[in-house]
Structures are given as C-alpha cells and as structure tokens.
Amino acid sequence: MKLSKAALILCSLWPSQRSGSLLRLLIVFWCVFSEPTDLPAAVIAQWNFNSRPPDANTRTGSISPSLGTGTAVVVGGVSQTFFTGSSSDPAGGNDNSGWSISSFPPQGTGNKRAGVQFNVSTLDKRNIMITWAQQVSPTASTYSRFQYSTNRFDFIDSGSPVGIRDADTFESQTVTLVGIAGVNDNTNFAFRIVTEFQATAIGTTDSNYVTASISDYNTVGRLRFDMVTVSGEPISPTLSSSRYSTNGLFQFNISGTSGFSCIAQASTNLIDWVSLKTNVSPFTFTDVNAVMLPNRFYRAVYLP
C-alpha cells in the first residue's frame, strides 16, 4: 500500500519511568513524502446539460450539475440556449443537450470577457482537472481562454489557449491544475471559458476574433459546451491533537476526505506497518497497547 503524499507521521516515545500515576509523553510530528495516494481522482461535479427529467428534446436542457454540486452562469452579456450535445455524452439519442451561448462582443472588443463560468467547491480535494467538449459555429471565435479563480472574482489565465480546429465539430478539452495549491481544498474555486483575440491567444498583432472557418466573425456566432467535468484526488489524511484520554490511553485524531475510509497503522521501525483500525474519516483513534512499547510510530492511509 502506498503512503499518501505529505501524510503526517506521529512518533510517541514512552519513557520507562513513571512519576506517580502520570506517564510522560513526547510527541514528534514530521512529514514524509512518498508516492501519491492509491485512491483515483473522483468526479467532484459534472454538467451534461440534459433535461431532468428527460423530455426527448435537445432544444431544452439544464445548467444544474448532473453530478455533484456547483453553479454554471454566463458572463459578459452573452445569451444562452440548448442544442444537440456531444457524442461523448452517454445519454445519446434525442435527449442529449449541449449548452449553447451567443450574442458575443462586437469585433475588436471585450477580449477574454464573454463566455461561461462554473463555481465548484474543491473541499477535501487536490490535483484538480477539468475536461469538457466544445464546439464553435463558423462565425464564432475559434480561440477561447480557460481561466481559474481562487475567490470567484479574480481570474488567472491557465496554460495555452483553447483553439477549436474545425467549426461545427465537438472537440475534447482538458486542463490540469496540478501543482496550483490555491485551487486545492477551496470552497471558492471557479473557472471560466471566455472568447479571446488572436493577438493574445497566439501572439500575433491581430487584436480581433478569428474563426475556425472561411466566414467572418459575427456576434451571433455560437459556442457550445457539453460534459463539463471537474475531478480531483482526495486530500491526504492527517494526524492531529495527540493526547491522553481521561483513563490514560494515548489517542489522536485522523482526518481526511469526508466519507472516505482511513486505516490507522503503527510501526516500531518505520518499515513494518500494522493496521490497527479502519473507520470513516474523521475519527479519533485510541491505542490501548501504546503504553507497553518503548516507542511507536503512526500513520494514516486511505482504504484502497
């Protein structure tokens, strides 16, 4: 079993001499860095934009998440409606809707201001990744910019621009925010996808929107989105608040991603580990045998 990265290890040193009924205890905390947790990334929220309940009509839909919780809104004054969604949606058939937006800024104005925004809490999650399918009409901007925010007000450009190669064709997109600490475990995380000038997208001198076709840009062009999915790995479990119980037993708290099961493990040499208890995070662990050992180390890992 792999140890979760940045998990806390607790070392308890139990002196051999007692003073009355008191047992002296030295607690040492430090971090160990090992391989990532065994748990795979989990879907935090997903939007398939299909009607609920199904109504056999792709011109209707919903911007409420189909999985998880979050909100989706338009930004920059664009309009919204629904059209047929991507083939990547398992729903398929006549109830597969995509979120379509139009009424974009006039040519040469509103760079990186008009599009869609998604607000999602990443509480208890890290290494956030976003995937989606995107389509542009022949008169819409071929370039968009993915931006993220840690406070839902200030947005930061992420990576390369989103460039759609062919009009009227859904293309799969992926943005990974691994290594950006501010988006991890953040109840105010948000991201948006907004249309962008060619100049800022690829470094030309053309401060205008360009299309993915031979047609000229027009404000009535459309962008369409489907299967917007936010995923992340559970935050590594931690140990905290080591103490004596009222009856003299050694205990501490284990916390990790809410609802996931953690295993409390112990070792006397940091090599051989024994599983002592499995419970749903968070919980308090009490070691009734610690007093019988000169030293003992503890860690917590997720149940595979």
C-alpha atoms as one frame of an Amber mdcrd trajectory, in Angstrom:
protein
   0.000   0.000   0.000   1.394   3.404  -0.960   1.641   6.099   1.663  -0.263
   9.240   0.798   1.945  12.165  -0.113   2.552  14.600   2.743   0.828  12.324
   5.259   1.752  13.060   8.852   3.575  10.522  10.954   3.311  10.641  14.687
   6.099   9.288  16.902   5.357   8.569  20.549   8.235   7.970  22.959   7.235
   6.352  26.197   9.864   6.682  28.991  10.349   3.637  31.169   9.969   5.551
  34.415   6.686   6.796  35.751   6.002   9.651  38.119   3.094   8.609  40.267
   0.165   7.912  38.003   1.469  10.179  35.231   3.190   8.838  32.161   5.426
  11.345  30.423   4.942  11.574  26.679   6.988  13.173  23.925   5.200  13.694
  20.630   7.101  14.441  17.439   5.438  15.336  14.136   7.045  15.436  10.744
   6.046  14.986   7.121   7.138  12.170   4.905   6.900  12.449   1.158   6.148
   9.272  -0.675   4.126   8.191  -3.666   0.617   9.507  -4.353  -2.425   8.045
  -2.675  -3.860   4.822  -4.075  -7.250   6.462  -4.493  -8.013   7.580  -8.057
  -9.332  11.002  -8.958 -13.049  11.311  -8.283 -15.650  13.412 -10.051 -16.453
  16.487  -7.971 -19.092  17.899 -10.297 -20.305  17.307 -13.839 -22.663  19.069
 -16.232 -24.231  17.134 -19.119 -26.850  19.873 -19.723 -29.605  17.333 -20.358
 -33.178  17.896 -19.250 -34.227  16.391 -15.946 -36.475  14.544 -16.171 -35.680
  13.516 -19.773 -38.052  15.065 -22.299 -36.763  13.744 -25.656 -35.882  17.275
 -26.763 -32.335  18.511 -27.342 -33.549  22.129 -27.525 -34.260  22.034 -23.794
 -31.818  21.304 -21.001 -30.490  22.219 -17.573 -27.439  24.084 -16.254 -27.715
  22.370 -12.873 -25.000  19.752 -12.282 -25.854  16.219 -13.332 -23.353  15.010
 -10.687 -22.170  16.776  -7.540 -22.878  20.393  -6.696 -21.970  23.718  -8.258
 -23.336  26.516 -10.407 -22.953  27.460 -14.069 -23.580  31.002 -15.320 -22.966
  33.058 -18.461 -20.628  36.062 -18.254 -20.044  39.127 -20.422 -23.634  39.627
 -21.522 -23.964  36.545 -23.734 -27.273  34.762 -24.286 -27.873  31.072 -23.697
 -29.975  28.226 -25.050 -29.641  24.479 -25.755 -28.825  22.479 -28.875 -27.706
  18.908 -29.586 -24.811  17.819 -27.370 -21.590  15.907 -27.872 -21.379  12.211
 -28.743 -19.276  11.839 -25.573 -22.488  12.138 -23.530 -23.663   8.618 -22.608
 -27.272   9.831 -22.857 -27.069   9.979 -26.645 -30.216   9.982 -28.739 -32.851
  12.670 -28.611 -32.218  13.837 -25.056 -28.536  14.747 -25.439 -28.376  18.524
 -24.979 -25.441  20.911 -25.087 -25.218  24.413 -23.566 -25.070  26.988 -26.371
 -24.133  30.663 -25.945 -24.269  33.601 -28.357 -24.538  37.442 -28.504 -20.796
  38.000 -28.205 -18.994  41.367 -28.091 -18.516  43.308 -31.350 -15.312  42.650
 -33.254 -12.235  44.016 -31.525 -13.899  44.495 -28.110 -14.381  42.535 -24.887
 -11.286  40.348 -25.095 -11.497  37.448 -22.603 -14.717  38.746 -21.054 -17.578
  36.787 -22.629 -18.357  33.123 -22.072 -19.309  30.742 -19.265 -18.320  30.384
 -15.629 -18.504  27.385 -13.294 -18.336  27.663  -9.497 -17.297  24.434  -7.742
 -16.055  23.700  -4.249 -12.898  21.566  -4.190 -13.151  20.954  -0.436 -11.064
  17.908   0.578  -9.715  17.522  -2.987  -6.392  18.308  -4.692  -4.798  17.953
  -8.165  -7.850  19.398  -9.863  -8.557  18.572 -13.507 -11.290  19.872 -15.814
 -12.449  18.193 -19.023 -15.167  19.192 -21.451 -16.324  19.073 -25.078 -16.502
  22.378 -27.000 -17.830  23.371 -30.406 -17.837  26.667 -32.332 -20.070  27.762
 -35.178 -18.492  29.088 -38.419 -18.820  32.755 -37.322 -17.730  32.356 -33.683
 -14.263  32.926 -32.233 -12.011  29.920 -32.717  -9.968  30.912 -29.650 -11.095
  30.765 -26.041  -9.184  31.104 -22.798  -9.535  28.891 -19.737  -9.193  30.948
 -16.560  -9.342  29.876 -12.921 -10.032  31.722  -9.688  -9.451  31.038  -6.016
 -12.017  33.641  -4.901 -14.571  33.725  -7.790 -13.701  37.351  -8.579 -10.098
  37.478  -9.808  -9.344  35.152 -12.734  -5.965  33.921 -13.959  -5.169  32.651
 -17.465  -4.179  28.994 -17.456  -1.843  27.395 -19.959  -2.375  27.564 -23.699
  -5.493  28.974 -25.348  -8.340  26.682 -26.334  -8.202  26.575 -30.128 -11.007
  24.778 -31.984  -9.723  23.451 -35.298 -12.992  22.805 -37.167 -16.317  24.578
 -36.988 -19.475  22.678 -36.030 -17.473  19.789 -34.521 -17.175  18.998 -30.823
 -13.562  18.722 -29.683 -12.415  17.321 -26.343 -10.514  19.669 -23.997  -8.506
  19.032 -20.822  -6.973  21.467 -18.340  -4.973  20.219 -15.367  -4.357  22.443
 -12.356  -1.997  20.027 -10.606   0.609  21.931  -8.625  -1.521  25.047  -8.181
  -2.045  24.895  -4.434  -4.643  27.662  -4.278  -7.252  25.654  -6.147  -6.951
  22.643  -3.837  -9.346  22.250  -0.908 -11.013  25.570  -1.814 -14.719  26.243
  -1.367 -14.430  29.348  -3.590 -12.818  27.724  -6.624 -14.200  28.768 -10.009
 -13.213  28.663 -13.652 -14.476  30.193 -16.838 -14.041  29.789 -20.591 -14.130
  33.095 -22.483 -13.552  34.099 -26.124 -10.150  35.570 -26.966  -8.449  37.726
 -29.612  -5.938  36.040 -31.872  -3.283  38.511 -30.642  -3.345  37.413 -27.007
  -4.073  33.782 -27.886  -1.053  33.081 -30.104   0.981  36.278 -30.033   0.105
  37.935 -33.343  -0.677  41.611 -33.956  -4.326  40.881 -34.834  -6.397  42.189
 -31.920  -9.581  40.681 -33.309 -11.575  37.487 -33.068 -10.873  34.969 -35.831
 -12.995  31.996 -36.810 -12.406  28.314 -37.489 -13.865  28.678 -40.978 -13.673
  30.945 -44.039 -16.537  33.032 -42.602 -16.029  36.377 -40.899 -16.603  36.783
 -37.173 -20.136  37.746 -36.150 -21.611  38.441 -32.725 -24.367  35.868 -33.379
 -21.816  33.068 -33.655 -22.241  30.282 -31.117 -20.092  28.317 -28.691 -21.482
  25.061 -27.386 -20.362  23.067 -24.347 -21.050  19.562 -23.111 -19.846  17.086
 -20.474 -18.050  19.675 -18.330 -16.391  17.587 -15.619 -14.357  18.637 -12.569
 -12.350  15.921 -10.809  -9.712  15.713  -8.086  -7.860  13.387  -5.742  -8.729
  13.102  -2.050  -6.547  15.197   0.254  -4.032  13.033   2.117  -5.146  12.009
   5.628  -3.526  13.778   8.573  -2.960  13.065  12.254  -3.545  15.742  14.876
  -4.354  16.547  18.521  -2.337  13.781  20.176  -3.254  13.487  23.864  -4.084
  11.261  26.814  -7.641  10.223  27.365  -9.080  10.599  30.860  -8.177   6.967
  31.592  -4.551   7.423  30.496  -4.742   5.950  26.998  -2.918   7.554  24.070
  -5.132   8.885  21.267  -5.164  11.279  18.323  -7.474  12.448  15.549  -7.403
  11.227  11.953  -8.917  13.402   9.270  -9.099  13.093   5.502 -11.643  13.453
   2.751 -15.069  13.292   4.340 -16.796   9.970   3.814 -13.639   8.051   2.822
 -12.346   5.229   4.999  -8.911   5.614   6.576  -6.686   2.977   8.156  -4.676
   3.805  11.285  -1.341   1.994  11.101   1.555   1.663  13.541   5.206   0.663
  13.386   8.170   0.385  15.740  10.790   0.812  12.985   9.163   2.864  10.176
   9.477  -0.182   7.906   6.952  -2.751   9.058   3.445  -1.356   9.449   0.487
  -2.981  11.178  -3.114  -1.910  10.545  -4.878  -1.143  13.818  -8.239   0.330
  12.909 -10.326   1.268   9.871 -13.032   3.907  10.095 -14.725   6.618   8.065
 -12.941   9.973   8.248 -12.842  11.897  10.501 -12.462   9.837  13.670 -10.471
   9.550  16.903  -8.055   6.656  17.282  -7.113   5.256  20.709  -4.138   2.905
  21.074  -4.630   0.721  24.139  -1.271  -1.002  23.574   0.991   2.030  23.206
   1.936   2.032  26.891   3.554  -1.374  26.513   6.054  -0.231  23.857   9.165
   1.959  24.214   8.271   3.806  21.013   5.687   3.641  18.286   5.108   5.470
  15.025   1.724   6.112  13.443   0.375   6.968  10.047  -2.980   7.008   8.255
  -3.687   5.773   4.734  -6.874   5.528   2.730  -8.603   2.189   2.392  -7.909
   1.047  -1.227
